[in-house]
Amino acid sequence: MKKMLLALVTCLSFSMTAFSAVNLNTASQSELESLKNIGPAKAQAIIDYRKKSGGFKTVEDLNNVPGIGNKTIANLKSEITVSGATKVATPTAKDLKPTAVDAKKAIKVATPVLVPTKTK
């Protein structure tokens, strides 16, 4: 049961990343780190650039951040914005549906094992 729950939480976290719209002008470090290929150093560089320049006017302004180039911007374009609040869509039941492999593992873990006990 614990493994099934862990699998669901993992699926949920990956699903949430796929549905997120992260605002470069308001996102926290952890929200920026939820983006593909953005680790702590790049997230901090985005925040530093944002403070120094007064914010991002376009998504392409991200190209001015050290360590981020056109390829990274192209990969992130569907997940980032420069206006509005950072939003994470609520995943549907379909997004949370465990795979057949997860279900088999959960059944194996949840199946009780009878162990004989000694009687006096």
C-alpha positions as CSV (number, residue, x, y, z in Angstrom):
1,M,0.0,0.0,0.0
2,K,2.9,2.4,0.8
3,K,4.5,1.7,-2.6
4,M,1.2,2.4,-4.4
5,L,0.8,5.7,-2.5
6,L,4.4,6.6,-3.3
7,A,3.8,5.8,-7.0
8,L,0.7,8.0,-7.0
9,V,2.5,10.9,-5.3
10,T,5.4,10.6,-7.9
11,C,2.9,10.5,-10.8
12,L,1.1,13.6,-9.3
13,S,4.3,15.6,-9.0
14,F,5.4,14.8,-12.5
15,S,1.8,15.5,-13.8
16,M,1.8,18.9,-12.0
17,T,5.0,19.9,-13.6
18,A,3.5,19.1,-17.0
19,F,0.5,21.3,-16.3
20,S,2.3,24.2,-14.7
21,A,2.6,27.8,-15.9
22,V,5.4,29.3,-14.0
23,N,5.6,33.1,-14.0
24,L,9.2,34.1,-14.3
25,N,8.5,37.4,-12.6
26,T,6.9,36.0,-9.4
27,A,7.9,32.4,-9.1
28,S,9.8,31.2,-6.0
29,Q,13.0,29.3,-6.2
30,S,11.3,26.0,-5.7
31,E,8.7,26.8,-8.4
32,L,11.5,27.6,-10.9
33,E,13.3,24.4,-9.9
34,S,10.1,22.4,-10.9
35,L,10.9,23.3,-14.5
36,K,12.8,20.9,-16.7
37,N,16.5,21.3,-16.6
38,I,16.3,24.2,-14.1
39,G,18.3,23.3,-10.9
40,P,19.1,25.5,-7.9
41,A,21.8,27.5,-9.6
42,K,19.8,28.4,-12.7
43,A,16.7,29.2,-10.6
44,Q,18.8,31.5,-8.4
45,A,20.3,33.1,-11.6
46,I,16.7,33.8,-12.9
47,I,15.8,35.4,-9.5
48,D,19.0,37.5,-9.5
49,Y,18.4,38.7,-13.1
50,R,14.8,39.5,-12.3
51,K,15.8,41.6,-9.3
52,K,18.6,43.4,-11.2
53,S,16.6,44.1,-14.4
54,G,13.2,44.8,-12.9
55,G,11.7,41.7,-14.3
56,F,11.1,39.9,-17.6
57,K,9.1,41.6,-20.3
58,T,9.1,38.6,-22.6
59,V,9.9,34.9,-22.3
60,E,12.8,35.5,-24.6
61,D,14.4,37.8,-22.0
62,L,15.3,34.6,-20.3
63,N,18.1,34.4,-22.8
64,N,19.9,37.2,-20.9
65,V,20.2,34.9,-17.8
66,P,23.7,33.3,-17.6
67,G,23.5,29.6,-18.4
68,I,20.2,29.7,-20.2
69,G,20.1,29.7,-24.0
70,N,17.7,29.3,-26.9
71,K,17.4,25.6,-26.6
72,T,16.4,25.8,-22.9
73,I,13.9,28.5,-23.7
74,A,12.4,26.4,-26.5
75,N,12.0,23.5,-24.2
76,L,10.4,25.6,-21.5
77,K,8.2,27.9,-23.6
78,S,5.0,26.0,-22.9
79,E,5.6,26.0,-19.2
80,I,6.6,29.6,-18.5
81,T,5.0,33.0,-18.7
82,V,5.8,36.6,-17.7
83,S,2.3,37.6,-16.7
84,G,-0.3,36.4,-14.3
85,A,0.1,34.2,-11.2
86,T,2.0,31.0,-11.2
87,K,-0.6,28.3,-11.7
88,V,-0.6,24.6,-11.3
89,A,-3.6,22.8,-12.8
90,T,-5.4,20.2,-10.7
91,P,-4.7,16.9,-12.3
92,T,-7.6,14.7,-13.3
93,A,-8.3,11.1,-12.2
94,K,-6.8,10.0,-15.5
95,D,-3.5,11.7,-14.7
96,L,-3.4,10.0,-11.3
97,K,-4.3,6.5,-12.6
98,P,-1.5,4.1,-11.7
99,T,0.0,1.9,-14.3
100,A,-0.6,-1.9,-14.4
101,V,3.0,-2.4,-13.1
102,D,2.3,-0.1,-10.1
103,A,-1.0,-2.0,-9.4
104,K,0.7,-5.4,-9.5
105,K,3.4,-4.2,-7.1
106,A,0.8,-2.7,-4.8
107,I,-1.1,-6.0,-4.7
108,K,2.1,-7.9,-3.9
109,V,3.0,-5.5,-1.1
110,A,-0.6,-5.4,0.3
111,T,-1.1,-9.1,0.3
112,P,-0.9,-10.3,3.9
113,V,1.5,-13.1,4.7
114,L,0.3,-15.6,7.4
115,V,3.1,-16.5,9.8
116,P,2.4,-19.2,12.2
117,T,2.9,-18.3,15.8
118,K,4.0,-20.5,18.6
119,T,1.4,-21.4,21.2
120,K,2.1,-22.3,24.7
